[in-house]
Amino acid sequence: MKKIIFCLGLIAFAGVFSANAQEAEVKAAPNPNAADFKFDEDTHDYGTINHGADGTYFFKFKNVGKEPLIISNARGSCGCTVPEWPKEPIKPGGEGKIKVTYDTKRQGNFHKTVTITSNAKESNKVLTIKGNVLPAVAEETSPVKKASDGMPFEKN
């Protein structure tokens, strides 16, 4: 019985030791020269907008790091939010913008995100858009033209 307890203790000790060793390997020192975003704002509130209005907004940013900034992907939280991003590297001190278009044919409140993946110090950056789209306004229909006696026109 003592041998079993000793063996279990030894296995538990080895498991804890190896988990700590793996964790130490994963934590690499951050690159002090890495590219880095500085956005003018990371949340845009459209406020209340009309149904079918232009839902485009540009998030402006600057590369405040010491290496070129490369954006590898931008992904909207749903199909109603479409991002476009610069495909060429942004030099240190250079500026760029992320174009985000929201489909304003969907009425009601919305709160959506765009996740930017890059080589920046913070490899995933989340941008947010929100607002309220008013309901569509029904088009007025013209009444049927009637003769002076109130009856529809007849063909002769």
MISE-78514 format. One record per atom (N, C-alpha, C): residue number from 0; residue in one letter; atom name; x, y negated, z. Coordinates in pm, whole numbers. Each point is the difference from the previous one (the first is absolute). Layout:
@seq NUM, type A, atom CA, c1 X, c2 Y, c3 Z
...
end
This chain:
@seq 0, type M, atom N, c1 82, c2 118, c3 0
@seq 0, type M, atom CA, c1 -82, c2 -118, c3 0
@seq 0, type M, atom C, c1 87, c2 -126, c3 0
@seq 1, type K, atom N, c1 111, c2 5, c3 75
@seq 1, type K, atom CA, c1 90, c2 -115, c3 5
@seq 1, type K, atom C, c1 61, c2 -27, c3 -137
@seq 2, type K, atom N, c1 30, c2 108, c3 -74
@seq 2, type K, atom CA, c1 58, c2 -15, c3 -132
@seq 2, type K, atom C, c1 -98, c2 -69, c3 -95
@seq 3, type I, atom N, c1 -128, c2 35, c3 10
@seq 3, type I, atom CA, c1 -102, c2 -60, c3 -88
@seq 3, type I, atom C, c1 -12, c2 -149, c3 30
@seq 4, type I, atom N, c1 -8, c2 -37, c3 127
@seq 4, type I, atom CA, c1 -11, c2 -140, c3 39
@seq 4, type I, atom C, c1 125, c2 -76, c3 -45
@seq 5, type F, atom N, c1 117, c2 59, c3 19
@seq 5, type F, atom CA, c1 125, c2 -63, c3 -43
@seq 5, type F, atom C, c1 0, c2 -22, c3 -151
@seq 6, type C, atom N, c1 -42, c2 102, c3 -76
@seq 6, type C, atom CA, c1 -3, c2 -12, c3 -148
@seq 6, type C, atom C, c1 -99, c2 -107, c3 -44
@seq 7, type L, atom N, c1 -118, c2 -5, c3 61
@seq 7, type L, atom CA, c1 -99, c2 -102, c3 -35
@seq 7, type L, atom C, c1 53, c2 -140, c3 31
@seq 8, type G, atom N, c1 66, c2 -13, c3 114
@seq 8, type G, atom CA, c1 60, c2 -129, c3 35
@seq 8, type G, atom C, c1 107, c2 -42, c3 -98
@seq 9, type L, atom N, c1 82, c2 95, c3 -42
@seq 9, type L, atom CA, c1 106, c2 -27, c3 -97
@seq 9, type L, atom C, c1 -60, c2 -42, c3 -135
@seq 10, type I, atom N, c1 -106, c2 67, c3 -43
@seq 10, type I, atom CA, c1 -66, c2 -35, c3 -127
@seq 10, type I, atom C, c1 -61, c2 -140, c3 8
@seq 11, type A, atom N, c1 -66, c2 -30, c3 112
@seq 11, type A, atom CA, c1 -60, c2 -133, c3 17
@seq 11, type A, atom C, c1 107, c2 -108, c3 -4
@seq 12, type F, atom N, c1 114, c2 23, c3 69
@seq 12, type F, atom CA, c1 111, c2 -95, c3 1
@seq 12, type F, atom C, c1 54, c2 -21, c3 -141
@seq 13, type A, atom N, c1 18, c2 109, c3 -73
@seq 13, type A, atom CA, c1 53, c2 -9, c3 -137
@seq 13, type A, atom C, c1 -98, c2 -75, c3 -90
@seq 14, type G, atom N, c1 -130, c2 22, c3 17
@seq 14, type G, atom CA, c1 -101, c2 -69, c3 -80
@seq 14, type G, atom C, c1 2, c2 -150, c3 25
@seq 15, type V, atom N, c1 8, c2 -42, c3 124
@seq 15, type V, atom CA, c1 5, c2 -143, c3 34
@seq 15, type V, atom C, c1 128, c2 -63, c3 -55
@seq 16, type F, atom N, c1 112, c2 70, c3 15
@seq 16, type F, atom CA, c1 128, c2 -52, c3 -47
@seq 16, type F, atom C, c1 -1, c2 -18, c3 -152
@seq 17, type S, atom N, c1 -53, c2 99, c3 -73
@seq 17, type S, atom CA, c1 0, c2 -10, c3 -147
@seq 17, type S, atom C, c1 -97, c2 -107, c3 -48
@seq 18, type A, atom N, c1 -114, c2 -19, c3 68
@seq 18, type A, atom CA, c1 -95, c2 -105, c3 -39
@seq 18, type A, atom C, c1 64, c2 -137, c3 17
@seq 19, type N, atom N, c1 74, c2 -20, c3 108
@seq 19, type N, atom CA, c1 68, c2 -128, c3 22
@seq 19, type N, atom C, c1 109, c2 -23, c3 -104
@seq 20, type A, atom N, c1 69, c2 105, c3 -38
@seq 20, type A, atom CA, c1 106, c2 -13, c3 -101
@seq 20, type A, atom C, c1 -59, c2 -38, c3 -135
@seq 21, type Q, atom N, c1 -115, c2 59, c3 -38
@seq 21, type Q, atom CA, c1 -65, c2 -34, c3 -126
@seq 21, type Q, atom C, c1 -49, c2 -144, c3 2
@seq 22, type E, atom N, c1 -54, c2 -44, c3 111
@seq 22, type E, atom CA, c1 -51, c2 -136, c3 12
@seq 22, type E, atom C, c1 114, c2 -101, c3 -16
@seq 23, type A, atom N, c1 116, c2 31, c3 53
@seq 23, type A, atom CA, c1 115, c2 -88, c3 -12
@seq 23, type A, atom C, c1 45, c2 -11, c3 -145
@seq 24, type E, atom N, c1 -10, c2 109, c3 -77
@seq 24, type E, atom CA, c1 38, c2 -2, c3 -141
@seq 24, type E, atom C, c1 -93, c2 -88, c3 -81
@seq 25, type V, atom N, c1 -131, c2 2, c3 29
@seq 25, type V, atom CA, c1 -99, c2 -74, c3 -77
@seq 25, type V, atom C, c1 16, c2 -150, c3 18
@seq 26, type K, atom N, c1 37, c2 -45, c3 118
@seq 26, type K, atom CA, c1 13, c2 -143, c3 27
@seq 26, type K, atom C, c1 132, c2 -52, c3 -54
@seq 27, type A, atom N, c1 -4, c2 -48, c3 -122
@seq 27, type A, atom CA, c1 119, c2 -59, c3 -61
@seq 27, type A, atom C, c1 4, c2 -149, c3 34
@seq 28, type A, atom N, c1 117, c2 -54, c3 3
@seq 28, type A, atom CA, c1 14, c2 -143, c3 29
@seq 28, type A, atom C, c1 -61, c2 -81, c3 -114
@seq 29, type P, atom N, c1 -81, c2 -103, c3 32
@seq 29, type P, atom CA, c1 -59, c2 -83, c3 -105
@seq 29, type P, atom C, c1 107, c2 -78, c3 -76
@seq 30, type N, atom N, c1 -24, c2 -19, c3 -127
@seq 30, type N, atom CA, c1 92, c2 -74, c3 -85
@seq 30, type N, atom C, c1 -18, c2 -150, c3 26
@seq 31, type P, atom N, c1 98, c2 -69, c3 57
@seq 31, type P, atom CA, c1 -15, c2 -143, c3 28
@seq 31, type P, atom C, c1 -7, c2 -84, c3 -127
@seq 32, type N, atom N, c1 42, c2 54, c3 -113
@seq 32, type N, atom CA, c1 -3, c2 -75, c3 -126
@seq 32, type N, atom C, c1 -121, c2 32, c3 -86
@seq 33, type A, atom N, c1 -90, c2 84, c3 49
@seq 33, type A, atom CA, c1 -115, c2 45, c3 -79
@seq 33, type A, atom C, c1 -86, c2 -117, c3 -45
@seq 34, type A, atom N, c1 -70, c2 21, c3 -111
@seq 34, type A, atom CA, c1 -98, c2 -98, c3 -48
@seq 34, type A, atom C, c1 -108, c2 -15, c3 106
@seq 35, type D, atom N, c1 -68, c2 -114, c3 -1
@seq 35, type D, atom CA, c1 -105, c2 -23, c3 98
@seq 35, type D, atom C, c1 -101, c2 -99, c3 -56
@seq 36, type F, atom N, c1 -129, c2 28, c3 23
@seq 36, type F, atom CA, c1 -110, c2 -88, c3 -41
@seq 36, type F, atom C, c1 -21, c2 -112, c3 99
@seq 37, type K, atom N, c1 -39, c2 -114, c3 -50
@seq 37, type K, atom CA, c1 -58, c2 -106, c3 84
@seq 37, type K, atom C, c1 -118, c2 -53, c3 -80
@seq 38, type F, atom N, c1 -121, c2 40, c3 38
@seq 38, type F, atom CA, c1 -121, c2 -42, c3 -69
@seq 38, type F, atom C, c1 -48, c2 -134, c3 55
@seq 39, type D, atom N, c1 -58, c2 -83, c3 -88
@seq 39, type D, atom CA, c1 -65, c2 -123, c3 45
@seq 39, type D, atom C, c1 -113, c2 35, c3 97
@seq 40, type E, atom N, c1 -74, c2 106, c3 -34
@seq 40, type E, atom CA, c1 -104, c2 54, c3 87
@seq 40, type E, atom C, c1 -21, c2 147, c3 -37
@seq 41, type D, atom N, c1 -39, c2 81, c3 97
@seq 41, type D, atom CA, c1 -23, c2 140, c3 -31
@seq 41, type D, atom C, c1 -148, c2 38, c3 9
@seq 42, type T, atom N, c1 -86, c2 -99, c3 26
@seq 42, type T, atom CA, c1 -145, c2 19, c3 -1
@seq 42, type T, atom C, c1 -63, c2 -116, c3 -75
@seq 43, type H, atom N, c1 -92, c2 33, c3 -92
@seq 43, type H, atom CA, c1 -73, c2 -105, c3 -71
@seq 43, type H, atom C, c1 -149, c2 19, c3 22
@seq 44, type D, atom N, c1 -65, c2 -107, c3 44
@seq 44, type D, atom CA, c1 -145, c2 1, c3 22
@seq 44, type D, atom C, c1 -65, c2 -77, c3 -114
@seq 45, type Y, atom N, c1 -75, c2 70, c3 -83
@seq 45, type Y, atom CA, c1 -72, c2 -63, c3 -111
@seq 45, type Y, atom C, c1 -115, c2 -85, c3 52
@seq 46, type G, atom N, c1 -44, c2 25, c3 122
@seq 46, type G, atom CA, c1 -119, c2 -67, c3 52
@seq 46, type G, atom C, c1 -122, c2 62, c3 -66
@seq 47, type T, atom N, c1 -101, c2 -83, c3 -26
@seq 47, type T, atom CA, c1 -120, c2 47, c3 -68
@seq 47, type T, atom C, c1 13, c2 -37, c3 -147
@seq 48, type I, atom N, c1 -10, c2 101, c3 -87
@seq 48, type I, atom CA, c1 14, c2 -25, c3 -144
@seq 48, type I, atom C, c1 -120, c2 58, c3 -74
@seq 49, type N, atom N, c1 -24, c2 -53, c3 -119
@seq 49, type N, atom CA, c1 -112, c2 45, c3 -81
@seq 49, type N, atom C, c1 25, c2 136, c3 -62
@seq 50, type H, atom N, c1 -107, c2 70, c3 -22
@seq 50, type H, atom CA, c1 4, c2 129, c3 -69
@seq 50, type H, atom C, c1 59, c2 -22, c3 -140
@seq 51, type G, atom N, c1 97, c2 79, c3 -38
@seq 51, type G, atom CA, c1 61, c2 -13, c3 -132
@seq 51, type G, atom C, c1 103, c2 -111, c3 -12
@seq 52, type A, atom N, c1 34, c2 -68, c3 110
@seq 52, type A, atom CA, c1 101, c2 -108, c3 -4
@seq 52, type A, atom C, c1 139, c2 60, c3 -20
@seq 53, type D, atom N, c1 97, c2 -86, c3 -26
@seq 53, type D, atom CA, c1 138, c2 45, c3 -17
@seq 53, type D, atom C, c1 56, c2 43, c3 136
@seq 54, type G, atom N, c1 34, c2 127, c3 11
@seq 54, type G, atom CA, c1 51, c2 54, c3 126
@seq 54, type G, atom C, c1 151, c2 16, c3 2
@seq 55, type T, atom N, c1 72, c2 -85, c3 -75
@seq 55, type T, atom CA, c1 145, c2 11, c3 -10
@seq 55, type T, atom C, c1 68, c2 -92, c3 101
@seq 56, type Y, atom N, c1 105, c2 54, c3 65
@seq 56, type Y, atom CA, c1 81, c2 -80, c3 92
@seq 56, type Y, atom C, c1 146, c2 42, c3 -17
@seq 57, type F, atom N, c1 92, c2 -96, c3 13
@seq 57, type F, atom CA, c1 143, c2 28, c3 -10
@seq 57, type F, atom C, c1 65, c2 -16, c3 136
@seq 58, type F, atom N, c1 57, c2 108, c3 51
@seq 58, type F, atom CA, c1 79, c2 -4, c3 123
@seq 58, type F, atom C, c1 143, c2 -36, c3 -40
@seq 59, type K, atom N, c1 47, c2 -115, c3 43
@seq 59, type K, atom CA, c1 135, c2 -46, c3 -35
@seq 59, type K, atom C, c1 98, c2 42, c3 109
@seq 60, type F, atom N, c1 122, c2 39, c3 -44
@seq 60, type F, atom CA, c1 100, c2 44, c3 95
@seq 60, type F, atom C, c1 139, c2 -43, c3 -46
@seq 61, type K, atom N, c1 94, c2 11, c3 94
@seq 61, type K, atom CA, c1 140, c2 -31, c3 -28
@seq 61, type K, atom C, c1 84, c2 116, c3 53
@seq 62, type N, atom N, c1 106, c2 37, c3 -73
@seq 62, type N, atom CA, c1 94, c2 101, c3 48
@seq 62, type N, atom C, c1 100, c2 -72, c3 89
@seq 63, type V, atom N, c1 -12, c2 19, c3 131
@seq 63, type V, atom CA, c1 89, c2 -66, c3 96
@seq 63, type V, atom C, c1 115, c2 92, c3 43
@seq 64, type G, atom N, c1 12, c2 115, c3 -67
@seq 64, type G, atom CA, c1 110, c2 93, c3 28
@seq 64, type G, atom C, c1 122, c2 -33, c3 -83
@seq 65, type K, atom N, c1 102, c2 86, c3 10
@seq 65, type K, atom CA, c1 126, c2 -22, c3 -70
@seq 65, type K, atom C, c1 18, c2 93, c3 -120
@seq 66, type E, atom N, c1 -97, c2 86, c3 -26
@seq 66, type E, atom CA, c1 5, c2 91, c3 -114
@seq 66, type E, atom C, c1 -125, c2 -21, c3 -85
@seq 67, type P, atom N, c1 3, c2 40, c3 -128
@seq 67, type P, atom CA, c1 -120, c2 -12, c3 -84
@seq 67, type P, atom C, c1 -117, c2 81, c3 58
@seq 68, type L, atom N, c1 -117, c2 -58, c3 -10
@seq 68, type L, atom CA, c1 -123, c2 62, c3 48
@seq 68, type L, atom C, c1 -65, c2 74, c3 -116
@seq 69, type I, atom N, c1 -26, c2 130, c3 20
@seq 69, type I, atom CA, c1 -62, c2 81, c3 -104
@seq 69, type I, atom C, c1 -133, c2 53, c3 54
@seq 70, type I, atom N, c1 -109, c2 -40, c3 -63
@seq 70, type I, atom CA, c1 -132, c2 50, c3 38
@seq 70, type I, atom C, c1 -28, c2 122, c3 -86
@seq 71, type S, atom N, c1 -17, c2 114, c3 63
@seq 71, type S, atom CA, c1 -21, c2 123, c3 -76
@seq 71, type S, atom C, c1 -148, c2 32, c3 -20
@seq 72, type N, atom N, c1 -87, c2 -56, c3 85
@seq 72, type N, atom CA, c1 -143, c2 30, c3 -14
@seq 72, type N, atom C, c1 -83, c2 -101, c3 78
@seq 73, type A, atom N, c1 -123, c2 -19, c3 -43
@seq 73, type A, atom CA, c1 -100, c2 -76, c3 73
@seq 73, type A, atom C, c1 -130, c2 75, c3 -17
@seq 74, type R, atom N, c1 -66, c2 29, c3 111
@seq 74, type R, atom CA, c1 -119, c2 86, c3 -4
@seq 74, type R, atom C, c1 -113, c2 -65, c3 78
@seq 75, type G, atom N, c1 -115, c2 -18, c3 -66
@seq 75, type G, atom CA, c1 -118, c2 -53, c3 65
@seq 75, type G, atom C, c1 -68, c2 107, c3 83
@seq 76, type S, atom N, c1 -75, c2 -42, c3 103
@seq 76, type S, atom CA, c1 -67, c2 96, c3 86
@seq 76, type S, atom C, c1 -120, c2 65, c3 -66
@seq 77, type C, atom N, c1 -45, c2 -55, c3 -113
@seq 77, type C, atom CA, c1 -108, c2 62, c3 -76
@seq 77, type C, atom C, c1 10, c2 -46, c3 -145
@seq 78, type G, atom N, c1 -84, c2 55, c3 -86
@seq 78, type G, atom CA, c1 4, c2 -34, c3 -141
@seq 78, type G, atom C, c1 -48, c2 -141, c3 -30
@seq 79, type C, atom N, c1 -62, c2 -67, c3 96
@seq 79, type C, atom CA, c1 -51, c2 -136, c3 -22
@seq 79, type C, atom C, c1 108, c2 -105, c3 22
@seq 80, type T, atom N, c1 117, c2 41, c3 47
@seq 80, type T, atom CA, c1 111, c2 -91, c3 26
@seq 80, type T, atom C, c1 119, c2 44, c3 -85
@seq 81, type V, atom N, c1 35, c2 -84, c3 -99
@seq 81, type V, atom CA, c1 105, c2 37, c3 -94
@seq 81, type V, atom C, c1 119, c2 -94, c3 13
@seq 82, type P, atom N, c1 118, c2 52, c3 41
@seq 82, type P, atom CA, c1 119, c2 -84, c3 11
@seq 82, type P, atom C, c1 89, c2 9, c3 -123
@seq 83, type E, atom N, c1 72, c2 -107, c3 -28
@seq 83, type E, atom CA, c1 106, c2 -2, c3 -101
@seq 83, type E, atom C, c1 121, c2 -62, c3 66
@seq 84, type W, atom N, c1 119, c2 54, c3 -28
@seq 84, type W, atom CA, c1 121, c2 -45, c3 67
@seq 84, type W, atom C, c1 113, c2 -14, c3 -100
@seq 85, type P, atom N, c1 104, c2 -78, c3 35
@seq 85, type P, atom CA, c1 115, c2 -14, c3 -89
@seq 85, type P, atom C, c1 75, c2 133, c3 -12
@seq 86, type K, atom N, c1 30, c2 38, c3 -122
@seq 86, type K, atom CA, c1 71, c2 127, c3 -23
@seq 86, type K, atom C, c1 152, c2 -19, c3 1
@seq 87, type E, atom N, c1 47, c2 -123, c3 -19
@seq 87, type E, atom CA, c1 143, c2 -27, c3 1
@seq 87, type E, atom C, c1 44, c2 -35, c3 143
@seq 88, type P, atom N, c1 126, c2 29, c3 35
@seq 88, type P, atom CA, c1 49, c2 -34, c3 135
@seq 88, type P, atom C, c1 -5, c2 -152, c3 24
@seq 89, type I, atom N, c1 -29, c2 -36, c3 124
@seq 89, type I, atom CA, c1 -1, c2 -140, c3 42
@seq 89, type I, atom C, c1 133, c2 -26, c3 70
@seq 90, type K, atom N, c1 79, c2 -92, c3 -55
@seq 90, type K, atom CA, c1 133, c2 -29, c3 55
@seq 90, type K, atom C, c1 -13, c2 -63, c3 139
@seq 91, type P, atom N, c1 106, c2 10, c3 82
@seq 91, type P, atom CA, c1 -1, c2 -67, c3 131
@seq 91, type P, atom C, c1 -29, c2 -149, c3 -19
@seq 92, type G, atom N, c1 -94, c2 -51, c3 78
@seq 92, type G, atom CA, c1 -42, c2 -140, c3 -13
@seq 92, type G, atom C, c1 -105, c2 -21, c3 -108
@seq 93, type G, atom N, c1 -24, c2 103, c3 -82
@seq 93, type G, atom CA, c1 -100, c2 -10, c3 -107
@seq 93, type G, atom C, c1 -141, c2 13, c3 52
@seq 94, type E, atom N, c1 -93, c2 -45, c3 -83
@seq 94, type E, atom CA, c1 -142, c2 3, c3 38
@seq 94, type E, atom C, c1 -79, c2 86, c3 -98
@seq 95, type G, atom N, c1 -112, c2 49, c3 45
@seq 95, type G, atom CA, c1 -88, c2 79, c3 -83
@seq 95, type G, atom C, c1 -141, c2 -9, c3 52
@seq 96, type K, atom N, c1 -91, c2 70, c3 -66
@seq 96, type K, atom CA, c1 -138, c2 2, c3 47
@seq 96, type K, atom C, c1 -66, c2 133, c3 -33
@seq 97, type I, atom N, c1 -91, c2 38, c3 87
@seq 97, type I, atom CA, c1 -80, c2 121, c3 -17
@seq 97, type I, atom C, c1 -140, c2 -49, c3 -36
@seq 98, type K, atom N, c1 -49, c2 41, c3 -117
@seq 98, type K, atom CA, c1 -135, c2 -36, c3 -43
@seq 98, type K, atom C, c1 -96, c2 107, c3 50
@seq 99, type V, atom N, c1 -104, c2 -43, c3 72
@seq 99, type V, atom CA, c1 -101, c2 92, c3 50
@seq 99, type V, atom C, c1 -135, c2 -46, c3 -53
@seq 100, type T, atom N, c1 -72, c2 92, c3 -65
@seq 100, type T, atom CA, c1 -131, c2 -32, c3 -55
@seq 100, type T, atom C, c1 -104, c2 89, c3 68
@seq 101, type Y, atom N, c1 -100, c2 -66, c3 58
@seq 101, type Y, atom CA, c1 -111, c2 71, c3 64
@seq 101, type Y, atom C, c1 -121, c2 -6, c3 -93
@seq 102, type D, atom N, c1 -71, c2 113, c3 -13
@seq 102, type D, atom CA, c1 -119, c2 8, c3 -84
@seq 102, type D, atom C, c1 -118, c2 -65, c3 73
@seq 103, type T, atom N, c1 -35, c2 -121, c3 -40
@seq 103, type T, atom CA, c1 -105, c2 -75, c3 68
@seq 103, type T, atom C, c1 -140, c2 36, c3 -49
@seq 104, type K, atom N, c1 -13, c2 110, c3 -71
@seq 104, type K, atom CA, c1 -134, c2 47, c3 -37
@seq 104, type K, atom C, c1 -56, c2 92, c3 108
@seq 105, type R, atom N, c1 73, c2 11, c3 109
@seq 105, type R, atom CA, c1 -45, c2 78, c3 116
@seq 105, type R, atom C, c1 -38, c2 -100, c3 109
@seq 106, type Q, atom N, c1 -127, c2 -7, c3 32
@seq 106, type Q, atom CA, c1 -44, c2 -102, c3 95
@seq 106, type Q, atom C, c1 23, c2 43, c3 144
@seq 107, type G, atom N, c1 7, c2 -100, c3 88
@seq 107, type G, atom CA, c1 15, c2 26, c3 143
@seq 107, type G, atom C, c1 140, c2 -31, c3 50
@seq 108, type N, atom N, c1 19, c2 23, c3 129
@seq 108, type N, atom CA, c1 129, c2 -23, c3 64
@seq 108, type N, atom C, c1 101, c2 103, c3 -47
@seq 109, type F, atom N, c1 125, c2 -43, c3 -12
@seq 109, type F, atom CA, c1 106, c2 95, c3 -34
@seq 109, type F, atom C, c1 125, c2 -34, c3 78
@seq 110, type H, atom N, c1 79, c2 102, c3 26
@seq 110, type H, atom CA, c1 128, c2 -10, c3 69
@seq 110, type H, atom C, c1 87, c2 109, c3 -60
@seq 111, type K, atom N, c1 92, c2 -36, c3 -90
@seq 111, type K, atom CA, c1 80, c2 97, c3 -74
@seq 111, type K, atom C, c1 148, c2 -28, c3 21
@seq 112, type T, atom N, c1 81, c2 103, c3 -25
@seq 112, type T, atom CA, c1 145, c2 -14, c3 16
@seq 112, type T, atom C, c1 72, c2 43, c3 -127
@seq 113, type V, atom N, c1 120, c2 -53, c3 -15
@seq 113, type V, atom CA, c1 92, c2 41, c3 -106
@seq 113, type V, atom C, c1 130, c2 34, c3 69
@seq 114, type T, atom N, c1 51, c2 121, c3 -23
@seq 114, type T, atom CA, c1 125, c2 44, c3 61
@seq 114, type T, atom C, c1 112, c2 -11, c3 -102
@seq 115, type I, atom N, c1 102, c2 -79, c3 32
@seq 115, type I, atom CA, c1 115, c2 -22, c3 -87
@seq 115, type I, atom C, c1 112, c2 91, c3 47
@seq 116, type T, atom N, c1 56, c2 80, c3 -91
@seq 116, type T, atom CA, c1 113, c2 88, c3 31
@seq 116, type T, atom C, c1 124, c2 -56, c3 -70
@seq 117, type S, atom N, c1 109, c2 -17, c3 77
@seq 117, type S, atom CA, c1 120, c2 -63, c3 -55
@seq 117, type S, atom C, c1 124, c2 47, c3 75
@seq 118, type N, atom N, c1 113, c2 -58, c3 -40
@seq 118, type N, atom CA, c1 126, c2 29, c3 68
@seq 118, type N, atom C, c1 29, c2 -102, c3 111
@seq 119, type A, atom N, c1 -99, c2 -75, c3 42
@seq 119, type A, atom CA, c1 17, c2 -100, c3 106
@seq 119, type A, atom C, c1 23, c2 66, c3 135
@seq 120, type K, atom N, c1 43, c2 -79, c3 97
@seq 120, type K, atom CA, c1 21, c2 51, c3 136
@seq 120, type K, atom C, c1 -126, c2 69, c3 50
@seq 121, type E, atom N, c1 -114, c2 -61, c3 -26
@seq 121, type E, atom CA, c1 -130, c2 61, c3 30
@seq 121, type E, atom C, c1 -49, c2 59, c3 -132
@seq 122, type S, atom N, c1 21, c2 132, c3 -19
@seq 122, type S, atom CA, c1 -23, c2 61, c3 -132
@seq 122, type S, atom C, c1 -145, c2 -3, c3 -45
@seq 123, type N, atom N, c1 -95, c2 -4, c3 92
@seq 123, type N, atom CA, c1 -141, c2 -12, c3 -33
@seq 123, type N, atom C, c1 -55, c2 -128, c3 62
@seq 124, type K, atom N, c1 -50, c2 -88, c3 -83
@seq 124, type K, atom CA, c1 -57, c2 -126, c3 45
@seq 124, type K, atom C, c1 -148, c2 0, c3 -38
@seq 125, type V, atom N, c1 -87, c2 -35, c3 94
@seq 125, type V, atom CA, c1 -144, c2 1, c3 -27
@seq 125, type V, atom C, c1 -51, c2 -144, c3 -12
@seq 126, type L, atom N, c1 -67, c2 -26, c3 -113
@seq 126, type L, atom CA, c1 -66, c2 -128, c3 -24
@seq 126, type L, atom C, c1 -151, c2 22, c3 14
@seq 127, type T, atom N, c1 -72, c2 -102, c3 43
@seq 127, type T, atom CA, c1 -143, c2 16, c3 26
@seq 127, type T, atom C, c1 -80, c2 -108, c3 -73
@seq 128, type I, atom N, c1 -113, c2 41, c3 -58
@seq 128, type I, atom CA, c1 -96, c2 -95, c3 -54
@seq 128, type I, atom C, c1 -134, c2 26, c3 67
@seq 129, type K, atom N, c1 -77, c2 -106, c3 17
@seq 129, type K, atom CA, c1 -132, c2 16, c3 61
@seq 129, type K, atom C, c1 -91, c2 -111, c3 -48
@seq 130, type G, atom N, c1 -127, c2 18, c3 20
@seq 130, type G, atom CA, c1 -97, c2 -101, c3 -40
@seq 130, type G, atom C, c1 -140, c2 57, c3 -4
@seq 131, type N, atom N, c1 -90, c2 -77, c3 -62
@seq 131, type N, atom CA, c1 -140, c2 40, c3 -12
@seq 131, type N, atom C, c1 -48, c2 -39, c3 -139
@seq 132, type V, atom N, c1 -48, c2 99, c3 -75
@seq 132, type V, atom CA, c1 -53, c2 -25, c3 -134
@seq 132, type V, atom C, c1 -151, c2 -12, c3 10
@seq 133, type L, atom N, c1 -53, c2 -113, c3 -49
@seq 133, type L, atom CA, c1 -144, c2 -23, c3 2
@seq 133, type L, atom C, c1 -71, c2 96, c3 -96
@seq 134, type P, atom N, c1 -129, c2 27, c3 25
@seq 134, type P, atom CA, c1 -76, c2 85, c3 -92
@seq 134, type P, atom C, c1 -11, c2 -66, c3 -137
@seq 135, type A, atom N, c1 -19, c2 82, c3 -103
@seq 135, type A, atom CA, c1 -18, c2 -52, c3 -135
@seq 135, type A, atom C, c1 -130, c2 -78, c3 -8
@seq 136, type V, atom N, c1 2, c2 -108, c3 -78
@seq 136, type V, atom CA, c1 -120, c2 -81, c3 -20
@seq 136, type V, atom C, c1 -74, c2 59, c3 -119
@seq 137, type A, atom N, c1 -130, c2 31, c3 21
@seq 137, type A, atom CA, c1 -80, c2 57, c3 -109
@seq 137, type A, atom C, c1 -22, c2 -105, c3 -106
@seq 138, type E, atom N, c1 14, c2 41, c3 -127
@seq 138, type E, atom CA, c1 -25, c2 -93, c3 -109
@seq 138, type E, atom C, c1 -149, c2 -24, c3 -13
@seq 139, type E, atom N, c1 -37, c2 -126, c3 -30
@seq 139, type E, atom CA, c1 -140, c2 -33, c3 -17
@seq 139, type E, atom C, c1 -47, c2 55, c3 -134
@seq 140, type T, atom N, c1 -120, c2 56, c3 0
@seq 140, type T, atom CA, c1 -57, c2 50, c3 -125
@seq 140, type T, atom C, c1 -106, c2 -97, c3 -46
@seq 141, type S, atom N, c1 -8, c2 -20, c3 -130
@seq 141, type S, atom CA, c1 -100, c2 -93, c3 -54
@seq 141, type S, atom C, c1 -131, c2 74, c3 -18
@seq 142, type P, atom N, c1 -112, c2 -69, c3 30
@seq 142, type P, atom CA, c1 -131, c2 65, c3 -14
@seq 142, type P, atom C, c1 -35, c2 19, c3 -147
@seq 143, type V, atom N, c1 -92, c2 90, c3 -27
@seq 143, type V, atom CA, c1 -48, c2 23, c3 -136
@seq 143, type V, atom C, c1 -79, c2 -121, c3 -44
@seq 144, type K, atom N, c1 27, c2 -49, c3 -123
@seq 144, type K, atom CA, c1 -72, c2 -115, c3 -51
@seq 144, type K, atom C, c1 -143, c2 40, c3 -31
@seq 145, type K, atom N, c1 -92, c2 -86, c3 39
@seq 145, type K, atom CA, c1 -142, c2 29, c3 -19
@seq 145, type K, atom C, c1 -65, c2 -112, c3 -80
@seq 146, type A, atom N, c1 -108, c2 33, c3 -66
@seq 146, type A, atom CA, c1 -78, c2 -100, c3 -75
@seq 146, type A, atom C, c1 -72, c2 -90, c3 99
@seq 147, type S, atom N, c1 -60, c2 -106, c3 -50
@seq 147, type S, atom CA, c1 -66, c2 -98, c3 87
@seq 147, type S, atom C, c1 -116, c2 60, c3 77
@seq 148, type D, atom N, c1 -60, c2 109, c3 -49
@seq 148, type D, atom CA, c1 -110, c2 61, c3 75
@seq 148, type D, atom C, c1 48, c2 104, c3 102
@seq 149, type G, atom N, c1 132, c2 13, c3 12
@seq 149, type G, atom CA, c1 54, c2 92, c3 98
@seq 149, type G, atom C, c1 23, c2 140, c3 -53
@seq 150, type M, atom N, c1 -35, c2 24, c3 -124
@seq 150, type M, atom CA, c1 20, c2 132, c3 -60
@seq 150, type M, atom C, c1 131, c2 2, c3 -76
@seq 151, type P, atom N, c1 67, c2 115, c3 -4
@seq 151, type P, atom CA, c1 123, c2 8, c3 -79
@seq 151, type P, atom C, c1 -26, c2 -25, c3 -147
@seq 152, type F, atom N, c1 100, c2 -50, c3 -70
@seq 152, type F, atom CA, c1 -14, c2 -26, c3 -143
@seq 152, type F, atom C, c1 -32, c2 129, c3 -73
@seq 153, type E, atom N, c1 -83, c2 -9, c3 -102
@seq 153, type E, atom CA, c1 -35, c2 116, c3 -81
@seq 153, type E, atom C, c1 54, c2 -21, c3 -139
@seq 154, type K, atom N, c1 34, c2 108, c3 -68
@seq 154, type K, atom CA, c1 43, c2 -8, c3 -138
@seq 154, type K, atom C, c1 -123, c2 -8, c3 -88
@seq 155, type N, atom N, c1 6, c2 -78, c3 -108
@seq 155, type N, atom CA, c1 -112, c2 -11, c3 -95
@seq 155, type N, atom C, c1 15, c2 95, c3 -112
end
